[in-house]
Amino acid sequence: MARANGTTVEVLARLNGLQGTALKVGQELKLPGAATAATPAASATPAAPVTPAPLPRSSWPPHPPARALRA
């Protein structure tokens, strides 16, 4: 985990007040240079744009309004 974040086990232990290397599932750790553990880091890869679902064929193209017939 330390190597993946560009640091060492010793630095992670010191930042987080750990006495050993054991971690618990779900435990949040402070990382060097991170503002807070609760703030997610910005992703280097932008999210893919979301494309809206197409309209059903029955609703496109819209039908013109019906005209009243004169008798």
C-alpha beads as a LAMMPS data file, in Angstrom:
LAMMPS data file: protein, C-alpha beads

71 atoms
70 bonds

1 atom types
1 bond types

-500.0 500.0 xlo xhi
-500.0 500.0 ylo yhi
-500.0 500.0 zlo zhi

Masses

1 110.0

Atoms # bond

1 1 1 0.000 0.000 0.000
2 1 1 2.843 2.378 0.828
3 1 1 4.638 1.730 -2.469
4 1 1 1.379 2.212 -4.435
5 1 1 1.071 5.674 -2.868
6 1 1 4.711 6.666 -3.362
7 1 1 5.746 6.473 0.291
8 1 1 7.115 4.044 2.880
9 1 1 5.538 1.920 5.612
10 1 1 7.440 3.976 8.207
11 1 1 5.959 7.261 6.928
12 1 1 2.414 5.823 6.876
13 1 1 2.844 4.477 10.415
14 1 1 4.127 7.836 11.711
15 1 1 1.353 9.855 9.989
16 1 1 -1.346 7.588 11.371
17 1 1 0.054 6.940 14.855
18 1 1 0.408 3.199 14.207
19 1 1 2.587 1.010 16.447
20 1 1 2.932 -1.837 13.935
21 1 1 1.981 -2.818 10.416
22 1 1 -1.385 -4.463 11.165
23 1 1 -4.441 -2.745 9.666
24 1 1 -8.169 -3.350 10.104
25 1 1 -10.647 -3.702 7.232
26 1 1 -12.205 -0.291 6.552
27 1 1 -9.516 1.594 8.480
28 1 1 -8.834 5.015 6.930
29 1 1 -5.241 6.156 6.647
30 1 1 -3.737 9.581 6.142
31 1 1 -1.403 9.786 3.144
32 1 1 1.532 12.183 2.779
33 1 1 0.435 15.324 0.931
34 1 1 -3.280 14.504 1.303
35 1 1 -5.517 17.176 2.860
36 1 1 -7.651 14.685 4.816
37 1 1 -8.393 10.975 4.660
38 1 1 -12.088 11.735 4.018
39 1 1 -11.339 13.840 0.940
40 1 1 -11.025 11.625 -2.138
41 1 1 -8.045 12.352 -4.356
42 1 1 -8.732 13.753 -7.811
43 1 1 -8.595 11.090 -10.471
44 1 1 -5.920 11.387 -13.140
45 1 1 -8.373 9.912 -15.642
46 1 1 -11.508 11.995 -16.275
47 1 1 -14.813 10.204 -16.023
48 1 1 -16.401 9.130 -19.282
49 1 1 -19.212 11.404 -20.477
50 1 1 -22.704 10.158 -19.800
51 1 1 -24.877 9.710 -22.884
52 1 1 -28.633 9.886 -22.287
53 1 1 -30.682 6.876 -23.326
54 1 1 -32.357 7.211 -26.732
55 1 1 -36.063 7.941 -26.874
56 1 1 -38.388 5.082 -27.798
57 1 1 -39.266 4.943 -31.522
58 1 1 -42.927 5.668 -30.747
59 1 1 -42.055 9.111 -29.344
60 1 1 -39.644 10.286 -32.045
61 1 1 -40.125 12.127 -34.293
62 1 1 -42.989 13.898 -32.551
63 1 1 -46.245 13.892 -34.452
64 1 1 -47.729 17.270 -35.414
65 1 1 -50.893 18.216 -33.548
66 1 1 -54.109 16.891 -35.071
67 1 1 -56.218 19.458 -36.972
68 1 1 -59.925 19.708 -36.529
69 1 1 -61.907 18.747 -39.614
70 1 1 -64.800 20.955 -40.768
71 1 1 -67.963 19.299 -41.936

Bonds

1 1 1 2
2 1 2 3
3 1 3 4
4 1 4 5
5 1 5 6
6 1 6 7
7 1 7 8
8 1 8 9
9 1 9 10
10 1 10 11
11 1 11 12
12 1 12 13
13 1 13 14
14 1 14 15
15 1 15 16
16 1 16 17
17 1 17 18
18 1 18 19
19 1 19 20
20 1 20 21
21 1 21 22
22 1 22 23
23 1 23 24
24 1 24 25
25 1 25 26
26 1 26 27
27 1 27 28
28 1 28 29
29 1 29 30
30 1 30 31
31 1 31 32
32 1 32 33
33 1 33 34
34 1 34 35
35 1 35 36
36 1 36 37
37 1 37 38
38 1 38 39
39 1 39 40
40 1 40 41
41 1 41 42
42 1 42 43
43 1 43 44
44 1 44 45
45 1 45 46
46 1 46 47
47 1 47 48
48 1 48 49
49 1 49 50
50 1 50 51
51 1 51 52
52 1 52 53
53 1 53 54
54 1 54 55
55 1 55 56
56 1 56 57
57 1 57 58
58 1 58 59
59 1 59 60
60 1 60 61
61 1 61 62
62 1 62 63
63 1 63 64
64 1 64 65
65 1 65 66
66 1 66 67
67 1 67 68
68 1 68 69
69 1 69 70
70 1 70 71
